[in-house]
Structure formats: structure tokens, C-alpha cells
């Protein structure tokens, strides 16, 4: 049907991507570098990128809402970051030692992130989540981490189960037996259940969550939930960990904790923190982060502190890129511009849904957007795009897989790339003309899907 038609068009016009994918099938494990890059009939192979655009190996230009999995708040190949890396590279790409740029990078993060009394560098968001949990357990002397259903904290064994429904079933084979023994789950938006678990168990070291809501805001949190969670955890002597891998420096220069005025004990960061170069960190209160200290006391240093290694932690190239990026982020201008572009995009796409009489909504906060469309026969009734009361049960079930494919590939053939599933992010490099072109492409895509009877109509249409 429509999805097949889009795939046929991609095969006909993206032969170069198809050829590279065939080579990858013979050389790369799983034929992919990252699971979210999977696409039918094949992934898009990119040759170059600049600002808000990418060009594939066949020469097609895309308006990019992938933004490097959210890492590129400034857009692709920003001149300040390119210059910083070029300047740093001849001095040495990897010292195997600490260096001044590492300290300057940490100081710049401290100046932005409210909870960052101390900063420890890692290489990825997954590593940061692993280290944050280790720090929390060491500081409290308790073994259990409480997490929320639908929230993603990387691909490590311990925290992987629970981000995708059914939440109690591991989303991957090959996990270590007993990997979940150190965690317990609660439904998102249910403060009473969190409090019940904390009171009943008495062994919880920390609660970890995405402050945006699960999957970078695809599952929104109710107003007041974060403030309530901060109060409950503090009352029970439990640490609060914000996973700011996406929200850090995107929701505000100081992340979601700055935007909402709710300061966690620990926060995890990646993506934007490194300016598009691999790098990550955890930030935390000095008292909590003390478990990393080497004191010179042999007994303490062997038995009373946590071990943390990482060959590529805070390499000179990453520190240089991170410093250049955060200097611009600190002005607030990139965040404000990306937010404005995303608001324009959400408003425009919702206007198209209303004009076409299609059951669906485009929603999100800060510089992200999520698209939810309903197939024929869906039971949900959407009264207006700004009504969120229906969203949790609808999006927890998930958008129809056929519609997800149609949305992604329908945009691809029109020169637009989403991040994954059914959403994306804007950057400071996006212009109003890019947004308006995307809204126009969405209108044309909906027209085609309506003609194919792939969408549910509403009383508005």
C-alpha cells in the first residue's frame, strides 16, 4: 500500500544508499551502527552535512530533524566547533593524561548546570547512567535503583528493561541473568506508587528518570510531578537522578533542572555536552560525588570508594569541542532559537491536521516534536491538538507500525529526515523557511495517506 509505494520510490531514487547497505550486510554486525538507523528498504547513507541539512550519497538534500540523535543543538559542522577541533588536533588527539581543557570544560559545565558541584567525565549516555547508579549506591549504601516505565537510560543490562512495552519483558536477548535484581519499576506519573515502594522497601538508593518524560517527552509527565518527586525522594533520604542526556543544554542552558527549577542530586549528560564529538559526564552534589575521591588512605581507596575508568574520558578533542559548544549555549540564544523553530513546526503541523480532518496530534516541549496519527478504526477521539489527557494510554500502546513506516519514508522521499520512531528535534541552524517547507511536505504526505485511507478522519474534516 502507501508504505510499499514509498519504499519503491526510495529504491528507485536512492540506489547508492541501497548499494552501501548491501556492502554493510557483509561487513557490519547487524548491518547497522545503531538500532534506530534501521529503515526499510534500507537506511539513508549520508555523505556530508552542514547546518540544518544533510546530503546522501545519491545527492539528495534532507532537512535534518535527526540532529545527530539530539547532539547537534548548533547544527552540523558549526564553524566554532570545527575550528576548536582543528586547533586541538595537532597538539595531540589523546594524551592518556589529564589536561587543562578537561578542567576548563568541567568549570563551564559547573557554571551552567545547577547540581554540578562536581563533574566526572565518561564517553556516552549509557556509561553516565551506569556511573550515576554506582555513585548513588555507594553514597547511600543501598542496593536498589527505582526507575519509571517508558524512560530510557541507555543500553546497559541493568537499566534496559522497562523503556518499551511490555515494560516487564527484556527488550533484548543476551542480558545478564539477574540484571534487573538491582532495580524496581514504577508507572510514570504515579507519585503514590513511588512513595509506597520507597516506604515498603527501604533499600532504594535513587530514583532515575528522564525529566522530559519517557523517550525524550513522547510520554509526557503531568504538571507538578517532578516537584512532587523531588519532595518524596528528599523525605525518604533517596537520591534523585535526572537523565539529561537529551534535555541537558537543550531544555535550557542548564538543562531541565534549570528550566523547571528542580535540582536533582545527580544528573547524567551526553550528546550536546560534547558539541557533536563523543563525550559525556555525570554531575552531582559534592557530598554525593565524594565516593570518587582518592584520599591516599590505602583502606579507604581500596574498600571505600568506587572504581571508574575510561580510556577516552575527556580527550582533548572532545573537551575542545565541548568548550566551544557550551560557550555558545551559555548565551541562551541557541536554545531559544531551536525552541521557537519547534513551536512553529508543531503549530503548523497541527494546523494541517485540523485542515485535513485527520485524527492526530503533534506535541512536545522545548525543541522536540512527536507525531501521533491514528489508523482507521481507532477508538481514541481527539477533541483538539492541545488536549493531552488522552496521550498516555494512546502513546503507551504505540502508533500503528505501518503508519510509523509511512510517516518516516513519506518524509524521506520528500527530503526530510526524522530522528526515530515518529518525532524529531530542531536546532539553532533551522530557518523559518525549513519549518514552512516541512509543514508543506506534511500536508502533502497527509493528502496521500488520506487518499490511501490509511488515517482516521475526525468530525473536524
C-alpha positions in Angstrom: 0.0 0.0 0.0 1.3 3.5 0.8 4.4 2.3 2.7 5.2 -0.1 -0.1 4.9 2.8 -2.6 7.3 5.0 -0.6 9.8 2.1 -0.4 9.6 1.6 -4.2 10.3 5.3 -4.7 13.3 5.1 -2.3 14.7 2.1 -4.2 14.3 3.9 -7.5 15.9 7.2 -6.4 18.5 6.1 -3.7 20.4 3.3 -5.4 23.6 4.5 -3.7 22.3 4.0 -0.2 21.0 0.6 -1.3 24.4 -0.4 -2.6 26.2 0.7 0.6 23.6 -1.2 2.7 24.4 -4.4 0.7 28.1 -3.9 1.5 27.3 -3.3 5.2 25.3 -6.5 5.3 28.5 -8.4 4.5 30.8 -6.4 6.9 28.9 -4.7 9.7 27.3 -6.6 12.6 23.5 -6.4 12.1 24.3 -4.2 9.0 23.9 -1.1 11.2 25.8 1.2 13.5 22.8 1.9 15.8 19.4 0.2 16.0 17.4 3.4 15.4 19.1 3.7 12.0 17.2 0.7 10.7 14.8 1.6 7.9 13.1 -0.1 5.0 14.0 -0.7 2.3 17.5 0.4 3.6 18.9 3.2 5.8 19.9 6.5 4.3 23.7 6.8 3.8 24.9 10.3 4.3 27.9 11.8 2.5 28.1 15.3 4.2 26.2 17.7 6.4 26.1 21.4 7.1 23.8 23.5 9.3 20.3 22.1 9.2 20.9 19.9 6.2 22.4 16.5 5.2 23.1 15.2 1.7 23.0 11.5 1.0 25.4 9.5 -1.3 22.9 9.9 -4.1 23.0 13.7 -3.8 19.6 14.3 -2.2 19.4 17.0 0.4 17.4 16.5 3.6 16.1 18.9 6.2 17.5 17.2 9.2 15.4 16.7 12.4 17.6 13.8 13.5 20.3 16.3 14.7 22.8 13.6 15.5 20.4 11.8 17.8 19.9 15.1 19.5 23.5 16.0 19.9 23.6 18.9 17.5 21.8 21.8 19.0 24.0 24.2 16.9 23.5 22.2 13.7 26.0 20.2 11.6 29.7 21.3 11.4 29.3 24.6 13.3 32.3 26.8 12.5 33.2 27.4 16.1 33.3 23.6 16.9 35.2 22.8 13.6 37.8 25.5 14.4 38.2 24.2 18.0 38.8 20.6 16.9 41.2 21.7 14.1 43.2 23.8 16.6 43.3 21.0 19.2 44.1 18.0 16.9 47.7 18.9 16.0 48.6 19.1 19.7 47.6 15.5 20.3 44.3 13.6 20.0 44.8 11.5 23.1 47.3 12.2 25.9 46.4 9.4 28.4 46.7 12.2 31.0 44.5 14.9 32.4 44.9 18.3 30.7 43.8 21.9 31.1 40.9 21.7 28.7 39.3 19.0 30.8 39.3 21.3 33.9 38.0 24.2 31.8 35.3 22.1 30.4 34.2 20.9 33.8 34.2 24.5 35.1 32.0 25.6 32.2 29.5 22.8 33.0 29.5 23.8 36.6 28.6 27.4 35.6 25.5 26.1 33.7 24.2 23.0 35.5 22.6 23.7 38.9 23.5 20.4 40.5 27.1 20.3 39.1 29.2 20.9 42.2 31.4 18.2 40.8 31.7 16.8 37.2 33.1 13.4 36.2 33.5 12.6 32.5 32.5 9.5 30.6 32.1 8.6 27.0 28.4 8.1 26.4 24.9 8.4 28.0 24.9 4.7 28.7 28.2 5.0 30.7 26.9 8.0 32.5 23.7 6.2 33.7 25.8 3.2 34.8 28.2 5.5 36.8 25.3 7.5 38.3 23.8 4.4 39.7 27.1 3.2 41.1 27.7 6.6 42.8 24.2 6.5 44.2 24.6 3.0 45.7 28.0 3.8 47.1 26.8 7.1 48.7 23.7 5.7 50.3 24.8 2.1 51.0 21.6 0.9 49.5 21.3 -1.6 46.6 18.2 -0.7 44.6 17.5 1.9 41.8 13.9 2.8 41.1 13.1 3.7 37.5 10.0 4.7 35.7 8.2 2.8 32.9 8.9 4.1 29.5 12.1 6.0 30.4 15.3 5.3 28.5 18.7 5.2 30.2 21.0 3.6 27.6 21.6 0.0 26.5 23.4 -1.3 29.7 22.0 -4.6 31.0 20.7 -3.2 34.3 18.5 -0.3 33.0 17.5 -1.5 29.6 14.3 -3.4 30.6 11.4 -1.0 31.1 11.8 1.6 28.3 9.5 -0.2 25.9 6.2 -2.1 26.5 5.6 -4.7 27.8 7.7 -3.0 30.5 8.4 -6.1 32.5 9.9 -8.0 29.5 13.5 -7.5 28.5 13.7 -5.8 25.1 16.8 -7.8 24.1 18.1 -11.3 24.4 21.5 -11.8 25.8 21.1 -9.8 29.0 23.0 -10.9 32.1 20.8 -13.2 34.3 19.6 -11.3 37.2 20.4 -7.9 35.6 17.2 -6.5 36.9 17.6 -7.6 40.5 19.1 -4.2 41.5 16.1 -2.2 40.0 12.4 -1.8 40.6 9.9 -0.1 38.4 7.0 2.2 39.0 4.5 3.6 36.5 5.3 7.1 35.3 3.1 9.9 36.8 2.2 7.8 39.8 3.7 9.6 42.9 1.7 7.4 45.3 3.3 4.3 43.9 6.8 5.7 44.2 6.1 6.7 47.8 4.7 3.2 48.5 7.7 1.5 47.1 10.2 3.8 48.9 8.4 3.2 52.2 7.8 -0.5 51.8 11.3 -1.4 50.6 13.6 0.8 52.5 16.5 -0.2 50.2 16.2 2.3 47.4 19.4 4.3 46.7 18.0 6.6 44.0 15.1 7.3 41.6 16.2 7.8 38.0 14.1 9.3 35.2 14.0 11.5 32.1 12.8 14.9 33.4 11.2 15.4 29.9 9.0 12.4 30.3 9.8 9.0 28.8 11.6 8.7 25.5 12.5 12.4 25.3 9.0 13.5 26.1 7.0 11.1 24.0 5.3 10.1 27.3 4.7 13.5 28.9 4.9 13.9 32.7 2.0 15.6 34.4 2.4 19.1 35.7 3.8 19.0 39.2 5.1 15.5 39.0 8.8 16.5 39.1 8.3 18.8 42.1 6.4 16.0 43.9 9.1 13.5 43.1 11.8 15.8 44.5 9.8 16.2 47.7 9.1 12.5 48.1 12.7 11.4 47.5 14.1 14.0 49.8 11.7 13.0 52.6 12.8 9.3 52.3 16.5 10.1 52.0 16.7 8.8 48.4 18.8 10.5 45.7 17.1 11.9 42.6 18.9 11.3 39.3 17.8 13.3 36.2 18.8 11.6 33.0 19.6 14.8 31.0 21.3 13.1 28.0 18.6 14.7 25.8 17.4 17.6 27.9 20.8 18.8 29.1 21.6 22.1 27.4 18.5 21.7 25.1 15.7 22.4 27.6 17.7 25.3 28.8 21.4 26.2 29.0 21.3 24.4 32.4 19.1 21.6 31.3 15.6 20.6 32.5 16.7 21.2 36.1 17.3 24.9 35.2 14.1 25.1 33.1 11.9 23.7 35.9 13.8 25.0 38.9 14.0 21.4 40.4 17.6 20.4 41.3 18.4 16.7 41.4 21.3 15.2 43.4 22.9 13.8 40.2 22.4 14.4 36.5 23.7 12.4 33.5 24.8 14.2 30.3 25.9 13.3 26.8 25.2 14.5 23.3 25.2 18.3 23.4 27.8 18.3 26.2 30.5 17.2 23.7 29.4 19.5 20.8 28.9 16.6 18.5 32.1 14.8 19.4 31.8 11.6 21.6 31.7 12.7 25.3 29.6 12.6 28.4 29.6 13.2 32.1 27.7 12.9 35.4 27.2 16.0 37.6 26.4 15.9 41.2 26.5 17.4 44.7 30.0 17.4 46.1 28.9 15.3 49.1 27.5 12.6 46.8 30.4 12.7 44.4 32.9 12.3 47.2 32.8 8.5 46.7 35.1 9.1 43.7 37.8 10.7 45.8 41.3 9.1 46.2 42.5 10.1 49.7 45.8 8.3 50.0 44.4 6.1 52.8 45.0 2.5 51.4 42.0 1.0 53.2 39.6 3.8 52.0 41.0 3.8 48.5 40.6 0.1 48.1 37.4 -0.5 50.0 35.5 2.8 50.5 35.5 4.4 47.1 34.1 3.4 43.7 36.3 2.5 40.7 35.8 4.3 37.5 38.0 4.1 34.4 37.6 5.1 30.7 40.4 5.4 28.2 38.7 8.1 26.2 37.2 10.1 29.1 37.5 13.9 28.3 40.0 13.5 25.4 41.5 16.8 24.2 39.4 16.8 21.0 36.1 16.3 22.9 37.0 18.8 25.6 37.8 21.4 22.9 34.5 20.7 21.0 32.5 20.7 24.3 34.0 24.0 25.4 33.3 25.7 22.1 29.7 24.4 22.1 28.9 25.3 25.6 30.3 28.8 25.2 27.6 29.4 22.6 24.9 27.5 24.6 25.6 29.7 27.7 24.3 32.8 25.8 20.8 31.1 25.7 20.4 32.1 22.0 20.7 28.5 20.5 18.2 27.1 22.9 15.7 30.0 22.3 16.0 29.7 18.6 15.6 25.9 18.5 12.6 26.2 20.8 11.0 28.8 18.6 11.5 26.7 15.4 10.0 23.7 17.1 7.0 25.7 18.3 6.5 27.0 14.8 6.7 23.4 13.4 4.3 21.9 16.0 1.8 24.7 15.4 2.0 24.4 11.6 1.6 20.6 11.6 -1.3 20.7 14.0 -3.0 23.3 11.7 -2.5 20.8 8.8 -4.1 18.0 10.8 -7.1 20.2 11.6 -7.5 21.4 8.0 -7.2 17.8 6.6 -9.6 16.5 9.3 -7.1 13.8 10.4 -7.1 12.3 13.8 -3.8 13.0 15.4 -1.6 15.5 17.2 1.9 16.9 17.1 3.1 17.7 20.6 6.3 18.2 22.6 8.3 20.7 24.7 11.4 22.8 24.1 12.9 21.9 20.7 11.4 18.4 20.2 8.2 17.3 18.4 6.3 14.0 18.4 3.7 13.0 15.8 0.8 10.8 16.8 -1.5 9.6 14.0 -4.5 7.3 14.3 -5.3 4.5 11.8 -8.8 3.8 10.7 -10.9 2.1 13.4 -9.0 3.6 16.3 -11.1 4.1 19.4 -9.5 7.3 20.6 -11.3 10.6 20.0 -9.1 13.6 19.9 -11.1 16.8 20.6 -8.2 19.2 20.0 -4.4 19.1 19.5 -3.7 20.7 22.9 -5.6 18.1 24.9 -3.1 15.8 26.5 -5.4 13.8 28.7 -5.7 11.0 26.2 -2.0 10.8 25.3 -0.5 8.4 27.9 -2.7 5.4 27.1 -2.6 6.1 23.4 1.2 6.5 23.1 2.0 3.8 25.5 0.3 1.4 23.2 2.3 2.9 20.4 1.5 4.3 17.0 0.5 1.8 14.3 3.8 0.4 12.9 2.5 0.8 9.3 1.8 4.5 9.9 5.3 4.9 11.5 6.9 3.5 8.4 4.7 5.6 6.2 5.5 8.8 8.1 9.2 8.1 8.1 9.5 7.1 4.5 7.0 9.6 3.3 9.2 12.3 4.7 12.4 10.7 3.4 11.1 10.8 -0.2 10.3 14.4 0.3 13.8 15.3 1.6 13.1 15.3 5.3 14.6 13.1 8.0 13.0 12.4 11.4 15.0 11.3 14.4 13.4 7.9 15.1 10.0 6.3 15.6 7.8 9.4 14.9 9.5 12.5 16.0 12.5 14.8 15.8 14.3 17.8 17.1 15.1 21.2 15.8 18.5 23.0 16.0 19.6 26.6 16.1 20.5 26.2 12.4 16.9 25.7 11.3 15.3 28.6 9.5 11.7 29.6 9.2 11.8 28.5 5.5 12.9 25.0 6.6 10.0 24.8 9.0 7.5 26.0 6.4 8.8 23.6 3.8 8.4 20.7 6.4 4.8 21.8 7.1 4.1 21.8 3.4 5.6 18.4 3.0 3.5 17.1 5.9 0.4 18.5 4.2 1.2 16.7 1.0 2.0 13.5 2.9 -1.3 13.6 4.8 -3.1 14.1 1.5 -1.5 10.9 0.1 -2.3 8.9 3.3 -5.9 10.1 3.3 -6.3 9.1 -0.3 -5.0 5.7 0.6 -7.4 5.6 3.6 -4.6 4.9 6.0 -5.7 7.5 8.5 -8.7 8.0 10.7 -10.8 11.1 9.9 -12.4 13.3 12.6 -15.6 15.3 12.8 -13.4 18.3 12.0 -12.8 17.2 8.5 
